[in-house]
């Protein structure tokens, strides 16, 4: 098994997906499993930023990168997931397996922080407003009606797709034609 196959195999074992109702699960037919690997980068924090995205579906590979003039690392991590999901959706008959090196994002989804933030009017457990609320609301909207699972991978650990996303994100923030990140703070 090569590095990529090994990484995907480990991902499949660790990934957390919404529990399906056993009564209805036999009626669910997913045609595709799509792997979404993402990373965000920022030079300075805040500073120039970039997103790197790799999408694997059957025999297709799509790589996406964009750079931003003035942003934060967390915004780039969140935005990379949004950009990747937007590229894949509205394909409804698929399972999307997201891999990121952001524990913050994986924990927010898998440990139900996101649900609690919504329930509490977008107030975090420290009683302060959730940061990057505009991006969290968009992620919530994108995963609401889709079968999306999130898994964490250690950054800079040799995972081939995560390393490629990191490279794409770092290169993107070095470009001259950077986009504006509308809501930085």
C-alpha positions in Angstrom: 0.0 0.0 0.0 1.5 3.4 -1.0 1.4 6.5 1.2 -1.8 7.9 -0.3 -3.7 4.6 -0.1 -2.5 4.2 3.5 -3.6 7.7 4.4 -7.0 7.2 2.9 -7.4 3.9 4.7 -6.6 5.5 8.0 -9.0 8.3 7.3 -11.8 5.9 6.6 -11.3 4.2 10.0 -11.2 7.5 11.9 -13.8 9.6 10.1 -17.0 10.6 11.9 -20.2 10.7 10.0 -23.7 11.5 11.1 -25.5 8.4 12.5 -28.1 7.2 10.0 -31.5 5.9 11.2 -31.2 2.1 10.8 -34.7 1.8 9.6 -34.0 4.2 6.7 -30.4 3.4 6.0 -31.1 0.5 3.6 -32.8 3.0 1.3 -29.8 5.3 1.2 -27.6 4.7 -1.9 -24.5 6.8 -2.3 -23.0 6.6 -5.7 -19.7 8.3 -4.8 -17.3 8.9 -2.0 -15.4 12.2 -2.5 -12.3 13.0 -0.6 -11.7 16.7 0.2 -8.4 17.7 1.6 -7.9 21.3 2.7 -5.4 23.6 4.3 -5.1 27.3 5.0 -1.9 29.4 5.4 -1.2 32.8 6.6 2.1 34.9 6.6 1.8 36.9 9.7 -1.4 36.5 11.5 -3.1 38.6 10.3 -1.4 38.9 7.0 -1.3 37.5 3.5 -3.2 34.2 3.3 -4.0 31.3 1.1 -6.1 28.2 0.7 -5.1 24.9 -0.7 -7.6 22.3 -1.7 -7.4 18.8 -3.2 -10.5 16.9 -4.3 -10.3 13.2 -5.2 -13.3 11.6 -6.8 -12.9 8.2 -8.6 -10.2 8.9 -11.1 -10.4 12.7 -11.0 -8.1 15.0 -9.1 -8.9 18.7 -8.7 -6.5 21.2 -7.1 -7.6 24.7 -6.1 -5.7 27.6 -4.6 -6.5 31.2 -3.9 -4.5 34.0 -2.1 -5.9 36.8 0.0 -4.4 40.2 0.9 -5.1 40.5 4.6 -6.6 37.7 6.6 -6.0 35.2 9.5 -5.0 31.6 9.5 -8.3 30.4 11.0 -10.2 32.2 8.3 -8.1 30.5 5.6 -8.6 27.1 7.2 -12.4 27.7 7.2 -12.5 29.2 3.8 -10.6 26.2 2.3 -13.4 23.9 3.4 -16.1 26.2 2.1 -14.4 26.5 -1.3 -14.0 22.7 -1.5 -17.5 21.9 -0.5 -18.9 24.5 -2.9 -17.0 22.9 -5.7 -18.4 19.4 -4.9 -22.0 20.4 -4.0 -24.8 20.4 -4.9 -24.0 16.8 -5.7 -26.4 15.2 -3.3 -25.8 11.5 -3.7 -22.3 11.3 -2.3 -20.4 11.0 0.9 -17.8 13.7 1.4 -14.8 12.9 3.6 -13.1 16.1 4.7 -9.5 15.9 6.0 -7.9 19.0 7.6 -5.0 19.7 9.9 -7.2 22.1 11.9 -8.2 20.5 15.2 -10.3 23.6 15.8 -12.6 22.8 12.8 -12.7 19.1 13.3 -13.5 19.5 17.0 -16.2 22.1 16.3 -18.0 19.7 14.0 -17.3 16.3 15.7 -17.8 17.5 19.3 -20.9 19.5 18.4 -19.5 22.9 19.3 -21.0 24.3 16.1 -24.5 23.0 17.2 -24.0 24.6 20.6 -22.9 27.9 19.2 -26.0 28.0 17.0 -28.3 27.0 19.9 -26.7 29.8 22.1 -27.1 32.5 19.5 -23.5 32.2 18.2 -22.0 32.7 21.6 -19.0 30.4 22.5 -18.6 28.7 25.9 -16.4 31.6 27.1 -19.5 33.9 26.7 -17.9 35.8 23.7 -19.2 35.9 20.2 -17.9 33.1 18.0 -15.0 34.3 15.8 -15.4 34.1 12.0 -19.2 33.7 12.4 -19.7 34.5 8.7 -17.6 31.5 7.7 -19.0 29.1 10.4 -22.6 29.9 9.2 -21.6 29.1 5.6 -20.0 25.8 6.7 -23.1 24.9 8.7 -25.3 25.6 5.7 -23.2 23.5 3.4 -23.0 20.4 5.7 -26.7 20.6 7.0 -28.3 18.4 4.3 -25.2 16.5 3.1 -23.3 13.5 4.3 -20.1 15.2 5.3 -17.6 13.7 7.7 -14.5 15.5 9.2 -11.2 13.9 10.1 -8.0 15.4 11.5 -4.5 14.8 10.2 -1.3 16.1 11.8 0.1 18.9 9.7 3.6 18.5 8.2 3.6 14.8 9.0 4.1 13.5 5.5 0.4 12.9 4.6 0.7 13.4 0.8 -2.6 15.3 0.2 -2.2 17.5 3.3 1.4 18.3 2.2 0.1 19.2 -1.3 -2.7 21.4 0.2 -0.1 23.2 2.4 2.1 23.8 -0.6 -0.8 25.2 -2.7 -1.9 27.5 0.2 1.6 28.8 0.8 2.2 29.4 -2.9 -1.2 31.2 -3.2 -0.3 33.8 -0.6 2.9 34.5 -2.5 1.0 35.6 -5.6 0.7 39.2 -6.7 -3.1 39.0 -7.6 -4.5 38.5 -4.1 -8.2 38.7 -3.3 -9.8 40.7 -0.6 -11.1 38.9 2.5 -14.1 41.0 3.3 -14.6 40.2 7.0 -11.2 39.8 8.6 -12.2 40.5 12.2 
